[in-house]
């Protein structure tokens, strides 16, 4: 459960000789760099969010850090600041299992870490999206992992696997808003939550096992804090409806009538609603939201600002949603997706500050955008 710190989304190449290096198709300088990177990652000693600016008087504050070295049950990772090093750490440190569900995988570093994990005896399984264009991005990673002997499968036919999770050793799951596609790391706003709650991790592992077997996609287990698609709409509209003072939203898309209606309703009753959208995305909803009293802005995208790929909500500065769900009918009602809701201040505070920073760099009304397709 993640509601509180106190409670309770092929064609193989011809096989080469069985040497490990030749099967991985990576030059020796890359492996030297990878070893250095892995050592640096392991030297981090934990998964935390990078230091952010001091909160303003109205910002939610986080408690002072404990002197204990015990890893937190939940932690927020802010991108691009972390550079997905925390996910690297999880894979590099795995001793028994690594399970990856990913809409897009195109990061040679992550792929190499998965291969290294499998070579040292870790049971690695990777599930990738194929339908709706996923194979065009994932084919290279799929082929490389298979050549290296890593078990890798396509998601069930007819399913858009938009979920983005990495689970290791049955003890920790990274729930990401962003894909493991390195070309976007430095220009995109995304988040990840590292969740170590045993109930949450078991639920994520159980859904992975079901999807790995190719079973029909249905909602995941009803575990407090986890937000599964299909079926996420009522949970997210309920979160918005609970607002009494403020709602801050950042999302790549805004194409869900229930979410739009919920935002309009709370804005009309006096809640301060602010929404950041990506470029030309969500313009159909902009007039209605603005008419209800919400402030709706769009990001100009790189190089002027980060591309808002994140999917996040902060309500009243005390409760947050982070996940893979775009606010669209497909994202909430059809795709395989996962997000979570938490009131842990170590997540809510840094998330609130990042969204405020993105609001400060956005512009009112539509922009030309960065030309990036929704991911």
N, C-alpha and C positions, 0 to 999 in steps of 0.2 A: 504494500500500500504506500502511496507516495503523496497522500494528501497533506501530510504535515511531518515536520521533523520530530514532533512529540507524540504522534499517534500513528493513536491507533485509528512499397514497385520492379546444330551448327556443324559448321563444317570444320572438322579438324584438319590441320595441316599434316603433311606426311611426317611420320615419326622419325626422329633422329636417333643416333646411338644412345644407349641408356645412361650415358654420363649425366650427372646432375646439372652441371653448368650448361651443357648443350641443350638439355631439355628446357631450361629456363630461358634460353635465348637472351641473356643479359650480359653485357660486357663486364670484364673484370673491374674497371674503375667504378662501375655502378655498385658492385658488391662492397668495395672499400668504403664508398660513401654511405651505403646502407648500414654497414656495421657501425660506422661512426654515428649515424643518425639514431640507430637503435640504442646504442650506448647512451647517447644524450637523452633519449626518451626515457629509458629505464632510470636514468639519474634524476628524473623529475620527482620520483618518489610518490606521486599521487596524481589524481585528476582534479584539478580545480579550475575555476574561472580566472582569467587574467585580471590583474588589478585594474579597477575602473576609477573614474573621477569620484570625488567626494559627492555624496548625494546632496541635493538642494534641501532646504528645510521641509519641503512637502514630499520628498522622496521616501520610499520605504527604506528603512535602515536594516543592516545585517548585524547580528551579534558579533562581539569580538571573537577573534579566533581562539580556539582552545589550545592549550599547550600540549594536549594529547596528540599522538601521532596516529590515532585511530582514523581510518578513512571515513568521510561522511557517508551517510546512507544515500544522499542525493546531492548532486553537484551540477552546476550549470557551466557549460563551455560556450564561450562567445567567439564566433567567427566573424572576420578572418584572423582575429588575434591569436588564436590557438594553433591555427594551421593544421587541425586534425591530429595534432601530436598525441592528444589524450586517447584517441582511438588507436593510434599506433601502439601506445603503451599497453592498452588492453590486449591487443593481439600478440605483441612481443612478450608479454608476461604470462600468457595463457599456459597452463600446465596440462589440462585434460581436454577441453573442448573449445572450439570457436564456431559459432553459428551466425551467418551473415544473411540478412534479407535486404536486397538493395535494388532500387529502381535503375540506377546507373552506376557502374563501376568502371572507371578509367583512370586509375592512379597506379603507376608502376611501383611506387613505394609500398602501397597497401598490398598490391598483388604479391610482391616479393615477400612481405612479412607473412602473408598467408601461406606461401610455399615454404618458408623457413619453419613456420609452426608445424606444418604437416611433416616436414623432414625430421623434426625432433620428436615425433610421435604423438603430437596433439591431433585429436579427431576433429578435422576441419570440414565444415559443410557450408557451401555457398549457394544461395538461391537468388537468381537474377530474373528481372523482367524481360520478356521476349515480345509479347504482343504490343500493339500500338506504337511501334517504332523502337522499343527497347533493345531489340537485337542489333540495331545499327550501331548503338553505342557499346553494348556489352559483348559483342562477338569476339573482339580481340582478347578481352580478359577471360571470357569463357574458354576460348581455345588454349590460352596459355596455362590456365589453372588445370585444365584437363590433361594437357601434355605433361605437366609436372606431377600428375597423379593425385591432385586435390579433388575430392568429390564436389562436383558442381552440377546444378540442374537449372532448367528453365522453370519459371513459375507455371502453374496450371494454365492450360490453353484457355483463352477467352478472359483471362484475369489480368487486369493491370495491377501489377505489384508495385505500388508506389511507397510502400513501407520502407523505412531506412533504419535498420537496427543492427547492432553487433552485440552478441552475447557471449561471454567467456566463462568457462568453468562452472556454469550454472549458478554463478554468484553475482554477476554484474551485467547490466544491459545498457548500451548507449542507444538512446532514442533520439534520432537526428531529424532536423528539418532539411538538411542538405544531403546531396549525393556525394559519394566518394569519387568525384571527378575533378582532378587536380587543376584543370584549366580554369575553373571558376573560383578556386580557393581565395585568391587575393582580392577579388572584385565583388564578392557577394556577401551579403549579410545572412548568416545562418546561425543556428544554435544547436547544441546537443545537451541532453540531460543524461548524466551517468546515474543510473538507478541501481542500488544494491539491496533494495527491499526483497526479502526472499519470496514473498507472495507474488510480487510483480514479475520477478525474474522467472519463476516457475510458469506463470501464465504466458509470458512471451515465448518461453521455450516450448510450451505445449502447442501453441499456434504455429510455431516454426515447424514442429514435427508433423503437424497436420498438412501444412502447405507443402512440406518436403515430399510427402506421400502423394501429392497431387489431388487431394480431396477438394470438393467444392468450397469456395470461399464463403464463410459465414462469420458473424461477429465473434470476437474472442471472449474469453471468460470474463465474467462480471467481477472484476477486481477493482476495489476503490482506487481512483486516481487514473487508471488506464482508460484511454479513449480510443476504441476500435472503430474502424470502418471496414465493411458497411455498418451503418447505424449510428454514426457519430453526431448527426444533426441535433437530436433533442438534448444531448449533453452540452453541446456548445451554445445552443440558444438558451438553455437554462443558466449557463454561466453568465452570459450577457444580461439576462433578465434579473440576475441577482445584484446587479450594480446599483449602488446608492449614490455615488459621487462621480466616479470617473471610469471610463473604458478607453484603453489604448489598444489599437489593433494594427498589426502589420501582416500583410499577406500578399502573395503574388497575384492572386485572383480574387474577385468578388462577384460570384455568379451563383449564389444560393439564396433563393427567395426567403426561406425561413431565417437565415442569419441576417440578411438585410432588414427584414421586418423587425427582428429583435433589436437591432441597433437603432433603427428609426424610432421604435417605441420608447426605449430608454432615453434617447435624446429629447423626445417630446416632453418627457416628464422632468426634464431639467438636468439629467446626467451629462457631464462633460465628455463627449465622444470624439475621439480623434482617430483617424484611419490613414495609414500609409499603404499605398498600392504601387505596383510595378508599372512604370511607363504607361502604355496604352491600355493596361488591363483594368477591367472593372468599370469602364466608363458608363455602362448602362445604369449602374447602381449609383453613380456619383451624384446626379441631380436629385434623386429621391433622398439620399442621405443628407445632402447639403440642405435641402428644403426642410428636413426635420430638425435641423439645427446642429448637425454634426460637422466637424471640420474634416474635410477629405483632401489629402495631398498625394502627389505622385512623386516618385524619385526620378531625377534626370538620368540616373545610372552612371556608370563609369564614363569618363574619368572624374566627373564632378561629385559623384556620391556612390555609395555601395548599391548594388542591385538588390532590391528587397525580396529575396527568395524565401525568407523566413515565414513561418506560419505561427503566429503568436498572439496572445491576448493577455493583458493585465487588467484586472478589475479592482477598483478601489485601492490600488497599490498594495493589495494583500494576497491576491489569488491570481495564479497564472496558468495559461495553457501554452504548451509547446509541442509541436508534432509535425507529421508529414502532410497533414490535410490542407490542401487548398480549399478555400471557402467556395466550393462549387458543388453542383449536384453529384457529379462523378466522385469528387474527393470525399464527400460525406456519406454517400449512399451506395456506391458501386465498387470502388477500388478496395484493395487491401491496403489499409493505412493504419498507423499507430501514432498516438500522441498521449500526453498525460497532463493532468491538472494537479497543481500543488499549491500549498500556502507556505511552504518553507521559505523563510526570508533570504536564505543564501542563494536561492534561485530567483525569487521575485525581485529583489533589489537590483542585482546586476542586469536582469532582463529589462526592468523598467528604465534603467539608465540608458541602455543601448537603444531602446525604442525612442526615448526622448531625443537622443542624439540624431537618430534617423529622421525624426520629425523636423528637427532644426535645419536639416540639409535638404529637405524636400521642398516642393513648390506647390502652390494651390492650383487645382485644375489639372487637365490632361497635359502630358508632355509627349515628345516623340519617342521617349523610351530608349532603351539600349539595343533593341532588336533581338533580345534573348527570348527564346520560346519558353513557355511554362515548363518547369521541371519538378 
